[in-house]
Amino acid sequence: MKRILVLVVLVIGLFTGCNKIEKDSFRVSGKLSNGVEKQIFFLEMTGQGLKPIDTINLNKDGEFEFTYKLDEPSIFVLLANSNDYITIIPQKQEDIIIEGAFNSLSNTYTIKNSKESELLHELNKEYIKTNAILAEIKQTLHENKYEENVDQIRKQLLDQYTILEIHQKEVIKKFLDNNKGSLSCIIGLYRSFDNHYLFNLNTDLDIYEGVYAELVKKYPNNQHTIGLKNLINDAKEKAKQSQTEPKKELANKK
């Protein structure tokens, strides 16, 4: 009987050891429908752009699994193609599970066991909803461009466009306020609306500084914190230069 118990303990220990995640690593696994023997690409978001890390092969069931060593928390991308990807923010020892459809990953994915990645997922769902409404506005304008009252229609649609942009900006502001110190705020801060950033360094510098003030407490040496600091400093320097240039012009005229 004792021998059987010892054997059971050894088997359990071996199984647990095989599934253990090292202290400085995280694991991502999942299943993607329509992903039979396809590939997804694992990249890191850096100040210089997306840095390729690995190519992940899905098996005959569309399943995948990989482990990655994490020296410093960062922002990563799982990419099916250039127009279809998801962003994750893993922490050490997280066992992240992702499911979705390979041919529509960004619109269908779910994610578990990663607090910051789940925050980002909620933000992305709102973003997708906003983009769908924006597409409807543009489509309506296109369909009515030859109507006699096109100017009236355009004005109504422009009002809708403005309201939608203001709403999206307020959503992001609330997100930044509710998740201070989270790297997910970097993504929120750089969120765009119809090909332009929602927050402008010239008019919304206080928002950038607020995000930085919280990030530097938690991630003082993180590349994304440092990158944000550099952006803020550059914006301040440009503002100073723009203030001194008119004075120089006046002095030259005298």
N, C-alpha and C positions, 0 to 999 in steps of 0.2 A: 504493500500500500504506500509506504514511504517513497519507494522508488518511482511509483506512478506520479505522486505529488511533485517530486523533484523534477521529473520529466516535463510535467505540465508547466511548472514555473519556468523552466529553461526555454520551452517553446514560446511561452508568452513574452518572456524577456527578449528572445530573438526577434519576434514579430514587432514588438514595440521599438526595439533598436533600429530595425529597418525603416520604420516610419518616423523616426525622430528627426526633428529639424534642428540643426545646429544653432547655437546662440546668436551667431552673426549672419544668419541666412534667413530666407523666406522661401516658401514653396507656393507655386501656382499650379492648379490642376483644373480640369473641367471637361466639358463635352459640348461640341458645336454641331447642331444638325446641319446637314448638307456639307459637312466638312470631312467627308471620307477621304483619307490620305492626302489632305490639302496641307498647306503650310501657313503659319502666321509668323510674323516677325516681331522680335522683342528688341525695343530700343529705349535708350535713356534720353530724357529731355535735358539739354545742357544750354549754357549761355551761347554756345556756338551753333546750336541747332540740334537735330536728332542724331544721336550716336548709335549705330547698329551694334547690338550685343550678340544676338543669336537668332538662328532660324529654328522654329519649333515645328516638328512634324506631327501631324495628327494621324492616329492609327485608323484601321479599317472601320472603327465605330465612331470616328470623329472625336476621340478622346486624346488628351494630352496631359503632360505633367513635366515640370522642370523646377529646379532649385537654383537660387542665385544668392551669392554672398553679398551682403550689404554693409559696406564700410560706413556710410553716412546716409540717412534717409534722403530719398530723391523721388523724382517723378518719372514714371515709365510709361511706355506706350506699347500696346499689343495691336499690331496692324495686319489686317487682312489684305487691304489694298490702299492706295493713296487717299481714297475718299471714304474709307471705312475702317475706323480704329476706335479703341477705347483707351482711356488714361487711368492708370492705377498709381496709388501712393502706398507702397507696402511698408510695414515696420518689421523689425527683426522678430523671427520665430512665428510669423503669421502663416497660417495654412489656408491660403486663399482659394476659393472655389468659384469658377466662372462658368456660366452656361449661356447659350444663345444660339443664333443662327449664323452660319459662316457668311452667307451672302447679304446679311444685314446686321452685322455685329453691333454697331453703335446704337441701333434702334431697338435691339431685342435682348441685349445682355442683362444678366443678373449677376450680382457678386456678393459673396459672404466672407465673413471672418477677416475683414480688413476695414477698420473704423474709418480711416481717412478716404479710402477708395469708395466706401459706401456713401460718405458725404458727397463726394464728387459725382457719384451716380445720381443722387437726388438732384444735384444742380444741373446735370446734363439732361435729365428728363424735362425740366422746365425750359431749358435751352432748345430742345427738340420741338417742344410745343410752340414756343415763340417763333422759331424758324418756319414751322408749318403755317402759322397765321400770316407771317411776312410773305411767304410764297403765294398765299391766296390773294393778298392785297395786290401784288405785282401781276398775278394772272388776271384779276378783275380789271385792272387798268389796261392790260394788253387787249382783252376781249372787247373793251368799250372805246378803244382809241379813235374809232370812226363815227362814234355817236355824236349827234348835234350838241348834246349837253355834256360833252367830254370835259369841259373846264370845271363844271360843277362836280362831276364824278371824281375828277382828279383832286379837287379840294377836299371832298369828303374822305377820299382814300389817304390823302396826306395827313388829315386829322387823325385817322386811325393809326397811321404809321407813327406819328409823334407820340400818341398815347401808348402804343405798344413799346416804343423805345424807352419812354419814361418808366413804364411798368417794369420792364426788364432790368433797368438800372436800379430801381428800388428793391427788386428781388435780390440782386447781387449785393447791394449795401446791407440788407438784412442778413444775408449769408455771411458776409465778412464780419459783421458784428457778433453773430451767434457762434462763430467758429474761430475766435481769435487764437493765433499761434499755430494754426493748422496750415500745412503746406498746400492744402486744397485752396486756400485763399489766393495763392499765386495764380491758379487757373482762373478763379473768379475775377481777380483784378485785371487780367489780360483778356477777358471775354469780349468778343466783338459783336456788333450788330450791323447787319447789312454791309459787311466789308470795312467797318471802321470800329475802333475801340470805343467801348461804352464810357470808359474813364480816360480823360485827357490829362496828361502830366501838367499842362499849363493851368487848367481850370479846376482839376481835382487833386492837386498835389497833396492836400491834407489827407485824402483817403489812402494814397500810396504810403505816406509817412505813418499813418495809423497801422497799416498792415505790417510795415517794416518794424515798427516799435514792438509789436507782439512777437514777430518771428525771431527777432534778434535775442529775445529772452530765452527762447527754447532751442533755436538752431543758429547760434552766433557764427559758426564757421561753415555753414551750409552754402553751397554754390548758389542756390536760388535766393537766399537771404542777401548774400554779397552782391549778386546781380541786381537785385532790387535797390540796394543802397547806391550802387553805381548809377542806375537810372535816375534816381532822385537827385543825386549830386550833379549829374549832367544837366538836368532840368533847371536846377537852381543857378548853375553857372551861366546857362544860356539866358535866363531871366535877367541876371545881373548885366550881361553884355548888352542886351536889348535896351536896358535902362540907361546905360552910359553912352550908347551910340547917338541918340538924339542930342545929348549934351555936347558931344564932340562936334556934331553938325552945326549947332548953334554957335559954338566957339569959333569954328572955321568961317562962318558967315560974318562974324564980327571982325 
